[in-house]
Amino acid sequence: MNKGERTRQTILEQGMRFSSQYGLIEVTIGSMAKLCGLSRSGLISHFDSKEDMQLAILDYCEDQFMLHVVAPARHQDPLVQLKMLFSIWADWTRELFNEPHSTCPFIKALVEFNCHTDSPIHTKVTEQHNRLFSYIKHKIVQGIESGIFHPELDAQCAAYELYNLYLGHAIAKNTVLTEHASELFKRNIEHLLESYQADPKTRSVSA
């Protein structure tokens, strides 16, 4: 990695850290230049515009999410994998950056750009959320097919419940019940996943 690549990497890292606390909409050429100790022209040499930088930060965030959340949660058992996924996801940026007020940058960006439907950032973050939702749904389908989850479970509905529970947690954890928010979230995930399970006596041999 040459000097230019290292500088770009630093900008993306700082951009992710900053947007996880203050939101992607607050990420500007000026704010990133100050955080990275660069001149505005020095930072602009790495990105065509503020929007280009914000899009690159979202891509970087997704790479980090795959590395720090999805990869460690991989397991042959889809039930175990879902439990681990949501447990790690609960406070992933808070633990990654050791910042008590850090939260998921994808949630912040989705809320911030929700009404800007013609924005490339809205398109990008919506695609990211759809990929994550599809991943959760796929794991539930695997659980149904392996006999772990009830055969009549609606995978779309179950994925929507789990996904929305995280959305609520990401917003509420810094406003209400802050001290025990993550514990309550994980407990609720456990309850939902338990409610999806088939009767052990009816599980397939492969489960």
MODELLER restraints for C-alpha pairs under 7 A, 6 or more apart:
rsr = mdl.restraints
at = mdl.atoms
rsr.add(forms.Gaussian(group=physical.xy_distance, feature=features.Distance(at['CA:8:A'], at['CA:46:A']), mean=6.43, stdev=0.5))
rsr.add(forms.Gaussian(group=physical.xy_distance, feature=features.Distance(at['CA:11:A'], at['CA:32:A']), mean=6.81, stdev=0.5))
rsr.add(forms.Gaussian(group=physical.xy_distance, feature=features.Distance(at['CA:11:A'], at['CA:36:A']), mean=6.42, stdev=0.5))
rsr.add(forms.Gaussian(group=physical.xy_distance, feature=features.Distance(at['CA:12:A'], at['CA:57:A']), mean=5.38, stdev=0.5))
rsr.add(forms.Gaussian(group=physical.xy_distance, feature=features.Distance(at['CA:12:A'], at['CA:60:A']), mean=6.58, stdev=0.5))
rsr.add(forms.Gaussian(group=physical.xy_distance, feature=features.Distance(at['CA:15:A'], at['CA:27:A']), mean=6.84, stdev=0.5))
rsr.add(forms.Gaussian(group=physical.xy_distance, feature=features.Distance(at['CA:15:A'], at['CA:32:A']), mean=6.80, stdev=0.5))
rsr.add(forms.Gaussian(group=physical.xy_distance, feature=features.Distance(at['CA:15:A'], at['CA:57:A']), mean=6.12, stdev=0.5))
rsr.add(forms.Gaussian(group=physical.xy_distance, feature=features.Distance(at['CA:16:A'], at['CA:57:A']), mean=6.10, stdev=0.5))
rsr.add(forms.Gaussian(group=physical.xy_distance, feature=features.Distance(at['CA:16:A'], at['CA:61:A']), mean=6.24, stdev=0.5))
rsr.add(forms.Gaussian(group=physical.xy_distance, feature=features.Distance(at['CA:17:A'], at['CA:97:A']), mean=6.92, stdev=0.5))
rsr.add(forms.Gaussian(group=physical.xy_distance, feature=features.Distance(at['CA:19:A'], at['CA:27:A']), mean=6.61, stdev=0.5))
rsr.add(forms.Gaussian(group=physical.xy_distance, feature=features.Distance(at['CA:19:A'], at['CA:105:A']), mean=5.98, stdev=0.5))
rsr.add(forms.Gaussian(group=physical.xy_distance, feature=features.Distance(at['CA:20:A'], at['CA:102:A']), mean=5.18, stdev=0.5))
rsr.add(forms.Gaussian(group=physical.xy_distance, feature=features.Distance(at['CA:20:A'], at['CA:103:A']), mean=5.28, stdev=0.5))
rsr.add(forms.Gaussian(group=physical.xy_distance, feature=features.Distance(at['CA:20:A'], at['CA:104:A']), mean=5.87, stdev=0.5))
rsr.add(forms.Gaussian(group=physical.xy_distance, feature=features.Distance(at['CA:20:A'], at['CA:105:A']), mean=4.57, stdev=0.5))
rsr.add(forms.Gaussian(group=physical.xy_distance, feature=features.Distance(at['CA:21:A'], at['CA:101:A']), mean=6.13, stdev=0.5))
rsr.add(forms.Gaussian(group=physical.xy_distance, feature=features.Distance(at['CA:21:A'], at['CA:102:A']), mean=4.60, stdev=0.5))
rsr.add(forms.Gaussian(group=physical.xy_distance, feature=features.Distance(at['CA:21:A'], at['CA:103:A']), mean=6.37, stdev=0.5))
rsr.add(forms.Gaussian(group=physical.xy_distance, feature=features.Distance(at['CA:23:A'], at['CA:105:A']), mean=6.83, stdev=0.5))
rsr.add(forms.Gaussian(group=physical.xy_distance, feature=features.Distance(at['CA:23:A'], at['CA:108:A']), mean=5.59, stdev=0.5))
rsr.add(forms.Gaussian(group=physical.xy_distance, feature=features.Distance(at['CA:23:A'], at['CA:109:A']), mean=6.45, stdev=0.5))
rsr.add(forms.Gaussian(group=physical.xy_distance, feature=features.Distance(at['CA:24:A'], at['CA:54:A']), mean=6.79, stdev=0.5))
rsr.add(forms.Gaussian(group=physical.xy_distance, feature=features.Distance(at['CA:24:A'], at['CA:109:A']), mean=5.74, stdev=0.5))
rsr.add(forms.Gaussian(group=physical.xy_distance, feature=features.Distance(at['CA:25:A'], at['CA:112:A']), mean=6.79, stdev=0.5))
rsr.add(forms.Gaussian(group=physical.xy_distance, feature=features.Distance(at['CA:28:A'], at['CA:50:A']), mean=5.89, stdev=0.5))
rsr.add(forms.Gaussian(group=physical.xy_distance, feature=features.Distance(at['CA:29:A'], at['CA:40:A']), mean=6.37, stdev=0.5))
rsr.add(forms.Gaussian(group=physical.xy_distance, feature=features.Distance(at['CA:29:A'], at['CA:50:A']), mean=5.94, stdev=0.5))
rsr.add(forms.Gaussian(group=physical.xy_distance, feature=features.Distance(at['CA:30:A'], at['CA:40:A']), mean=6.28, stdev=0.5))
rsr.add(forms.Gaussian(group=physical.xy_distance, feature=features.Distance(at['CA:33:A'], at['CA:39:A']), mean=5.74, stdev=0.5))
rsr.add(forms.Gaussian(group=physical.xy_distance, feature=features.Distance(at['CA:33:A'], at['CA:40:A']), mean=5.65, stdev=0.5))
rsr.add(forms.Gaussian(group=physical.xy_distance, feature=features.Distance(at['CA:33:A'], at['CA:43:A']), mean=5.99, stdev=0.5))
rsr.add(forms.Gaussian(group=physical.xy_distance, feature=features.Distance(at['CA:47:A'], at['CA:53:A']), mean=5.67, stdev=0.5))
rsr.add(forms.Gaussian(group=physical.xy_distance, feature=features.Distance(at['CA:55:A'], at['CA:121:A']), mean=6.20, stdev=0.5))
rsr.add(forms.Gaussian(group=physical.xy_distance, feature=features.Distance(at['CA:69:A'], at['CA:85:A']), mean=6.36, stdev=0.5))
rsr.add(forms.Gaussian(group=physical.xy_distance, feature=features.Distance(at['CA:69:A'], at['CA:88:A']), mean=5.83, stdev=0.5))
rsr.add(forms.Gaussian(group=physical.xy_distance, feature=features.Distance(at['CA:69:A'], at['CA:89:A']), mean=5.99, stdev=0.5))
rsr.add(forms.Gaussian(group=physical.xy_distance, feature=features.Distance(at['CA:70:A'], at['CA:85:A']), mean=6.34, stdev=0.5))
rsr.add(forms.Gaussian(group=physical.xy_distance, feature=features.Distance(at['CA:73:A'], at['CA:81:A']), mean=5.42, stdev=0.5))
rsr.add(forms.Gaussian(group=physical.xy_distance, feature=features.Distance(at['CA:73:A'], at['CA:84:A']), mean=5.08, stdev=0.5))
rsr.add(forms.Gaussian(group=physical.xy_distance, feature=features.Distance(at['CA:73:A'], at['CA:85:A']), mean=5.11, stdev=0.5))
rsr.add(forms.Gaussian(group=physical.xy_distance, feature=features.Distance(at['CA:74:A'], at['CA:81:A']), mean=5.65, stdev=0.5))
rsr.add(forms.Gaussian(group=physical.xy_distance, feature=features.Distance(at['CA:75:A'], at['CA:81:A']), mean=5.12, stdev=0.5))
rsr.add(forms.Gaussian(group=physical.xy_distance, feature=features.Distance(at['CA:78:A'], at['CA:139:A']), mean=5.57, stdev=0.5))
rsr.add(forms.Gaussian(group=physical.xy_distance, feature=features.Distance(at['CA:78:A'], at['CA:142:A']), mean=6.47, stdev=0.5))
rsr.add(forms.Gaussian(group=physical.xy_distance, feature=features.Distance(at['CA:78:A'], at['CA:143:A']), mean=5.54, stdev=0.5))
rsr.add(forms.Gaussian(group=physical.xy_distance, feature=features.Distance(at['CA:79:A'], at['CA:143:A']), mean=6.59, stdev=0.5))
rsr.add(forms.Gaussian(group=physical.xy_distance, feature=features.Distance(at['CA:87:A'], at['CA:186:A']), mean=6.16, stdev=0.5))
rsr.add(forms.Gaussian(group=physical.xy_distance, feature=features.Distance(at['CA:90:A'], at['CA:182:A']), mean=6.36, stdev=0.5))
rsr.add(forms.Gaussian(group=physical.xy_distance, feature=features.Distance(at['CA:91:A'], at['CA:103:A']), mean=6.87, stdev=0.5))
rsr.add(forms.Gaussian(group=physical.xy_distance, feature=features.Distance(at['CA:93:A'], at['CA:102:A']), mean=5.94, stdev=0.5))
rsr.add(forms.Gaussian(group=physical.xy_distance, feature=features.Distance(at['CA:93:A'], at['CA:103:A']), mean=5.87, stdev=0.5))
rsr.add(forms.Gaussian(group=physical.xy_distance, feature=features.Distance(at['CA:93:A'], at['CA:104:A']), mean=6.29, stdev=0.5))
rsr.add(forms.Gaussian(group=physical.xy_distance, feature=features.Distance(at['CA:94:A'], at['CA:100:A']), mean=5.71, stdev=0.5))
rsr.add(forms.Gaussian(group=physical.xy_distance, feature=features.Distance(at['CA:94:A'], at['CA:101:A']), mean=6.91, stdev=0.5))
rsr.add(forms.Gaussian(group=physical.xy_distance, feature=features.Distance(at['CA:94:A'], at['CA:102:A']), mean=4.89, stdev=0.5))
rsr.add(forms.Gaussian(group=physical.xy_distance, feature=features.Distance(at['CA:94:A'], at['CA:103:A']), mean=6.27, stdev=0.5))
rsr.add(forms.Gaussian(group=physical.xy_distance, feature=features.Distance(at['CA:101:A'], at['CA:174:A']), mean=6.88, stdev=0.5))
rsr.add(forms.Gaussian(group=physical.xy_distance, feature=features.Distance(at['CA:103:A'], at['CA:170:A']), mean=6.38, stdev=0.5))
rsr.add(forms.Gaussian(group=physical.xy_distance, feature=features.Distance(at['CA:104:A'], at['CA:170:A']), mean=6.74, stdev=0.5))
rsr.add(forms.Gaussian(group=physical.xy_distance, feature=features.Distance(at['CA:106:A'], at['CA:125:A']), mean=6.58, stdev=0.5))
rsr.add(forms.Gaussian(group=physical.xy_distance, feature=features.Distance(at['CA:107:A'], at['CA:167:A']), mean=6.97, stdev=0.5))
rsr.add(forms.Gaussian(group=physical.xy_distance, feature=features.Distance(at['CA:109:A'], at['CA:125:A']), mean=6.86, stdev=0.5))
rsr.add(forms.Gaussian(group=physical.xy_distance, feature=features.Distance(at['CA:110:A'], at['CA:122:A']), mean=6.96, stdev=0.5))
rsr.add(forms.Gaussian(group=physical.xy_distance, feature=features.Distance(at['CA:110:A'], at['CA:125:A']), mean=6.19, stdev=0.5))
rsr.add(forms.Gaussian(group=physical.xy_distance, feature=features.Distance(at['CA:113:A'], at['CA:122:A']), mean=5.45, stdev=0.5))
rsr.add(forms.Gaussian(group=physical.xy_distance, feature=features.Distance(at['CA:114:A'], at['CA:122:A']), mean=6.59, stdev=0.5))
rsr.add(forms.Gaussian(group=physical.xy_distance, feature=features.Distance(at['CA:116:A'], at['CA:122:A']), mean=6.34, stdev=0.5))
rsr.add(forms.Gaussian(group=physical.xy_distance, feature=features.Distance(at['CA:133:A'], at['CA:159:A']), mean=6.75, stdev=0.5))
rsr.add(forms.Gaussian(group=physical.xy_distance, feature=features.Distance(at['CA:133:A'], at['CA:163:A']), mean=6.85, stdev=0.5))
rsr.add(forms.Gaussian(group=physical.xy_distance, feature=features.Distance(at['CA:136:A'], at['CA:159:A']), mean=5.84, stdev=0.5))
rsr.add(forms.Gaussian(group=physical.xy_distance, feature=features.Distance(at['CA:137:A'], at['CA:155:A']), mean=5.77, stdev=0.5))
rsr.add(forms.Gaussian(group=physical.xy_distance, feature=features.Distance(at['CA:137:A'], at['CA:156:A']), mean=6.14, stdev=0.5))
rsr.add(forms.Gaussian(group=physical.xy_distance, feature=features.Distance(at['CA:137:A'], at['CA:159:A']), mean=5.08, stdev=0.5))
rsr.add(forms.Gaussian(group=physical.xy_distance, feature=features.Distance(at['CA:140:A'], at['CA:155:A']), mean=5.80, stdev=0.5))
rsr.add(forms.Gaussian(group=physical.xy_distance, feature=features.Distance(at['CA:141:A'], at['CA:155:A']), mean=5.98, stdev=0.5))
rsr.add(forms.Gaussian(group=physical.xy_distance, feature=features.Distance(at['CA:143:A'], at['CA:149:A']), mean=5.23, stdev=0.5))
rsr.add(forms.Gaussian(group=physical.xy_distance, feature=features.Distance(at['CA:144:A'], at['CA:150:A']), mean=6.05, stdev=0.5))
rsr.add(forms.Gaussian(group=physical.xy_distance, feature=features.Distance(at['CA:144:A'], at['CA:151:A']), mean=5.51, stdev=0.5))
rsr.add(forms.Gaussian(group=physical.xy_distance, feature=features.Distance(at['CA:146:A'], at['CA:204:A']), mean=6.43, stdev=0.5))
rsr.add(forms.Gaussian(group=physical.xy_distance, feature=features.Distance(at['CA:146:A'], at['CA:206:A']), mean=6.00, stdev=0.5))
rsr.add(forms.Gaussian(group=physical.xy_distance, feature=features.Distance(at['CA:146:A'], at['CA:207:A']), mean=5.34, stdev=0.5))
rsr.add(forms.Gaussian(group=physical.xy_distance, feature=features.Distance(at['CA:147:A'], at['CA:198:A']), mean=6.82, stdev=0.5))
rsr.add(forms.Gaussian(group=physical.xy_distance, feature=features.Distance(at['CA:147:A'], at['CA:203:A']), mean=4.66, stdev=0.5))
rsr.add(forms.Gaussian(group=physical.xy_distance, feature=features.Distance(at['CA:147:A'], at['CA:204:A']), mean=4.97, stdev=0.5))
rsr.add(forms.Gaussian(group=physical.xy_distance, feature=features.Distance(at['CA:147:A'], at['CA:207:A']), mean=5.75, stdev=0.5))
rsr.add(forms.Gaussian(group=physical.xy_distance, feature=features.Distance(at['CA:148:A'], at['CA:197:A']), mean=5.71, stdev=0.5))
rsr.add(forms.Gaussian(group=physical.xy_distance, feature=features.Distance(at['CA:148:A'], at['CA:198:A']), mean=5.82, stdev=0.5))
rsr.add(forms.Gaussian(group=physical.xy_distance, feature=features.Distance(at['CA:148:A'], at['CA:203:A']), mean=6.18, stdev=0.5))
rsr.add(forms.Gaussian(group=physical.xy_distance, feature=features.Distance(at['CA:148:A'], at['CA:207:A']), mean=5.95, stdev=0.5))
rsr.add(forms.Gaussian(group=physical.xy_distance, feature=features.Distance(at['CA:149:A'], at['CA:196:A']), mean=5.36, stdev=0.5))
rsr.add(forms.Gaussian(group=physical.xy_distance, feature=features.Distance(at['CA:149:A'], at['CA:197:A']), mean=4.03, stdev=0.5))
rsr.add(forms.Gaussian(group=physical.xy_distance, feature=features.Distance(at['CA:149:A'], at['CA:198:A']), mean=4.79, stdev=0.5))
rsr.add(forms.Gaussian(group=physical.xy_distance, feature=features.Distance(at['CA:150:A'], at['CA:196:A']), mean=5.99, stdev=0.5))
rsr.add(forms.Gaussian(group=physical.xy_distance, feature=features.Distance(at['CA:150:A'], at['CA:197:A']), mean=5.34, stdev=0.5))
rsr.add(forms.Gaussian(group=physical.xy_distance, feature=features.Distance(at['CA:150:A'], at['CA:198:A']), mean=4.07, stdev=0.5))
rsr.add(forms.Gaussian(group=physical.xy_distance, feature=features.Distance(at['CA:153:A'], at['CA:196:A']), mean=6.72, stdev=0.5))
rsr.add(forms.Gaussian(group=physical.xy_distance, feature=features.Distance(at['CA:162:A'], at['CA:189:A']), mean=6.96, stdev=0.5))
rsr.add(forms.Gaussian(group=physical.xy_distance, feature=features.Distance(at['CA:169:A'], at['CA:185:A']), mean=6.53, stdev=0.5))
rsr.add(forms.Gaussian(group=physical.xy_distance, feature=features.Distance(at['CA:173:A'], at['CA:181:A']), mean=5.23, stdev=0.5))
